[in-house]
Amino acid sequence: MQNKSEILSKVPELTLGFWVIKILATTLGETGGDSVTMTWLHADQNAHNGGYLIGTAIFLAMFVASLIAQIGIKRFNPWVYWLAIVASTTVGTAMADFFDRSLGIGYTGGSSILLACVLCSLAAWYFTLGSINVQTVATPKVEVFYWVTITFSQTLGTALGDWTADSTGLGYDGGALVFCIGLALLTALYYWTAVSRVFLFWTAFIFTRPLGATVGDLLDKPTSHGGLALSRPLASGVILAAIVVLILVLPQKPGRHPGSDVGVVQ
């Protein structure tokens, strides 16, 4: 029974299942985004043919539609929530590729700009509402800040993953290993230190995106570029099926927070 002093969030409980689905969703965002922009629109053959811009417009429309549905519902719905997450990852993939490649900003410049956008979004959220704790996401106003930050973080993750894999010479497997180690360190900090849980959440949320991006690239990029050259649409379909199964099998409960602690950053 719900405690009267608690408020149910429209974000799921932060369980292991949440993070597994999140990583799969970010990987799907990479393979799904590449399926449209690179396989169907052939943007990889000519960065200036408008493929990335068209892909961004398509995914942005899908994301806006899913976001309207997510904000419009009164209670947490796992299908609507994860649809919005997947939509944010695909639009993040297309936007990052458009900025980095079509506009010629590059991975380093794109990552720096997007990191600044994430930090500015979090700062605006905190100074407006007094908290950036995701368990307080229970009203439309808070959700707007949440999803703006999510979108920036997903786009940042794509650019950061590409930068790690390409610019540093680590490759897709090396990049994935780096972010796995990073997530393992964050897990250790969570269990064995008193570091802010809010800080750890947002850092982990950002890190899961480049992990998904590098894994997605490892699956679908040509072997000449260090990938496995798997079919992008097929890989996307398999990952999507895995997400659906996990949502059905794993408990999907809304997060909770004490009503009196809304303004506290823990």
C-alpha positions in Angstrom: 0.0 0.0 0.0 1.3 3.5 -0.9 2.3 5.6 2.0 0.3 8.9 2.0 3.5 10.9 2.4 5.0 9.3 -0.8 4.5 10.5 -4.3 4.7 8.1 -7.2 7.2 9.1 -10.0 6.5 8.6 -13.7 10.1 7.2 -14.0 10.6 3.5 -13.1 12.4 2.3 -10.0 16.2 2.4 -10.5 16.7 -1.4 -10.4 19.2 -3.6 -12.3 16.4 -4.3 -14.7 16.1 -0.6 -15.4 19.8 -0.3 -16.4 19.7 -3.4 -18.5 16.7 -2.1 -20.5 18.3 1.3 -20.7 21.5 -0.1 -22.2 19.5 -2.2 -24.7 17.4 0.9 -25.6 20.5 3.0 -26.3 22.0 0.2 -28.4 18.7 0.1 -30.3 18.9 3.9 -30.7 22.2 3.5 -32.5 21.3 0.6 -34.8 17.8 2.0 -35.4 19.1 5.5 -36.1 21.8 4.1 -38.4 19.2 1.9 -40.2 17.3 5.0 -41.3 20.1 7.5 -41.9 22.7 5.2 -43.3 21.0 2.2 -44.7 17.8 3.7 -46.1 18.9 7.4 -46.7 22.5 6.5 -47.4 23.9 9.4 -45.4 27.1 7.5 -44.7 28.0 7.7 -48.4 27.7 11.5 -48.5 27.6 13.4 -45.3 26.1 16.4 -47.1 23.2 14.7 -48.9 20.7 15.6 -46.3 20.3 12.1 -44.9 21.2 13.0 -41.4 18.9 16.1 -41.5 16.0 14.0 -42.8 16.7 11.3 -40.3 16.8 13.9 -37.5 13.4 15.3 -38.6 11.8 11.8 -38.7 13.0 10.8 -35.3 12.3 14.2 -33.8 8.7 13.9 -34.9 8.5 10.4 -33.4 10.1 11.7 -30.1 7.7 14.6 -29.8 4.7 12.3 -30.3 6.0 9.9 -27.7 6.8 12.7 -25.3 3.2 14.2 -25.7 1.9 10.7 -24.8 4.3 10.3 -21.8 3.5 13.8 -20.3 -0.2 13.4 -21.1 -0.7 10.2 -19.0 -1.3 10.6 -15.3 0.6 7.5 -14.1 3.7 5.6 -14.9 3.2 3.4 -17.9 6.3 1.2 -18.8 5.4 0.9 -22.5 5.0 4.7 -23.0 8.0 5.5 -20.9 10.4 3.1 -22.7 9.0 4.2 -26.1 9.9 7.7 -25.2 13.4 6.6 -24.1 14.0 4.7 -27.4 12.7 7.7 -29.4 15.1 10.0 -27.5 18.1 7.6 -28.3 17.2 7.5 -32.0 16.8 11.2 -32.3 20.0 11.6 -30.3 21.9 9.4 -32.7 20.6 11.3 -35.8 21.2 14.7 -34.2 24.8 13.9 -33.1 25.7 12.5 -36.5 24.2 15.6 -38.2 26.1 18.0 -35.9 29.4 16.1 -36.0 29.4 15.1 -39.7 27.1 17.2 -41.8 27.9 20.5 -40.0 31.5 19.5 -39.6 31.7 20.3 -35.9 33.6 17.1 -35.2 33.3 14.6 -32.3 35.4 16.7 -29.8 33.5 19.9 -30.6 30.1 18.2 -30.6 30.8 16.4 -27.3 31.9 19.6 -25.6 28.9 21.6 -26.8 26.5 18.8 -25.8 28.1 18.4 -22.3 27.5 22.1 -21.8 23.9 21.7 -22.8 23.4 18.9 -20.3 25.0 20.9 -17.5 22.9 24.0 -18.4 19.7 21.9 -18.5 20.5 20.3 -15.1 21.3 23.7 -13.6 18.1 25.3 -14.9 16.1 22.4 -13.6 17.7 22.6 -10.1 17.5 26.4 -9.7 13.9 26.4 -10.9 12.5 23.5 -8.9 15.2 22.8 -6.2 15.9 19.2 -7.2 17.2 17.1 -10.1 16.3 13.8 -8.4 14.5 11.7 -11.1 12.3 10.2 -8.4 10.6 13.6 -8.2 9.4 13.4 -11.9 5.7 13.4 -11.2 4.3 16.6 -12.8 4.4 18.0 -16.3 6.7 20.8 -15.4 9.3 18.5 -13.9 8.9 16.1 -16.9 9.8 18.8 -19.3 13.1 19.4 -17.6 13.6 15.7 -17.3 13.1 15.0 -21.0 15.1 18.0 -22.2 18.0 16.7 -20.1 17.5 13.2 -21.3 17.6 14.3 -25.0 20.8 16.3 -24.5 22.4 13.4 -22.6 21.4 10.9 -25.3 22.9 13.1 -28.0 26.0 13.7 -25.9 26.4 9.9 -25.4 26.3 9.3 -29.2 29.0 11.9 -29.8 31.1 10.8 -26.9 30.9 7.2 -28.0 32.0 8.1 -31.6 34.8 10.3 -30.2 36.1 7.4 -28.0 35.9 4.8 -30.7 37.2 6.9 -33.6 39.3 9.8 -32.3 41.2 8.0 -29.6 41.9 4.9 -31.7 40.3 2.5 -29.2 37.8 1.2 -31.7 34.3 0.1 -30.9 35.3 -2.8 -28.7 37.8 -0.7 -26.8 35.3 2.1 -26.4 32.7 -0.3 -25.1 35.3 -1.6 -22.6 36.1 1.9 -21.4 32.5 2.7 -20.6 31.9 -0.7 -19.0 34.8 0.0 -16.6 33.3 3.5 -16.0 30.0 2.0 -15.1 31.6 -0.6 -12.8 33.4 2.3 -11.0 30.1 4.1 -10.6 28.5 0.9 -9.2 31.4 0.7 -6.6 30.9 4.3 -5.6 27.1 3.6 -5.2 27.6 0.6 -2.9 30.7 1.6 -0.9 30.7 5.4 -0.7 28.3 8.2 0.3 28.7 10.0 -3.0 25.4 11.8 -4.1 23.0 9.3 -5.6 21.7 12.0 -7.9 25.2 12.7 -9.3 25.8 8.9 -9.7 22.5 8.5 -11.6 23.1 11.2 -14.1 26.7 10.1 -14.7 25.6 6.5 -15.2 22.7 7.6 -17.4 25.1 9.5 -19.7 27.7 6.6 -19.7 25.1 4.0 -20.7 24.5 6.0 -23.9 28.1 5.8 -25.4 28.2 2.2 -24.2 25.1 1.5 -26.3 26.5 3.6 -29.2 29.8 1.7 -29.3 28.1 -1.7 -29.0 25.6 -0.7 -31.7 28.5 0.5 -34.0 30.4 -2.7 -33.2 27.4 -4.7 -34.4 26.5 -2.9 -37.6 29.6 -1.1 -38.9 31.7 -2.6 -41.8 34.5 -5.0 -40.9 36.9 -2.5 -42.5 35.9 0.0 -39.8 36.2 -2.5 -37.0 32.6 -3.6 -36.9 30.9 -6.9 -37.4 28.9 -5.8 -40.4 25.6 -7.2 -39.2 22.4 -6.1 -40.8 21.2 -2.9 -39.1 17.5 -3.6 -39.4 18.0 -7.2 -38.2 20.1 -6.2 -35.2 17.5 -3.5 -34.4 14.7 -6.1 -34.5 16.5 -8.5 -32.2 17.3 -5.8 -29.7 13.7 -4.5 -29.8 12.4 -8.0 -29.2 14.7 -8.4 -26.2 13.5 -5.1 -24.7 9.8 -6.1 -25.1 10.5 -9.5 -23.4 12.3 -7.7 -20.5 9.5 -5.2 -20.0 7.1 -8.2 -19.8 9.2 -10.3 -17.5 10.9 -7.8 -15.2 8.9 -5.8 -12.6 8.1 -2.3 -13.8 7.1 -0.2 -10.9 7.1 3.6 -10.6 9.8 5.2 -8.4 8.7 6.8 -5.1 9.9 9.8 -3.2 8.8 11.4 0.1 6.5 14.3 -0.6 8.4 16.4 1.9 11.8 15.8 0.2 11.0 17.1 -3.2 13.5 20.0 -2.9 16.3 17.9 -1.5 19.2 16.7 -3.6 20.5 13.5 -2.1 
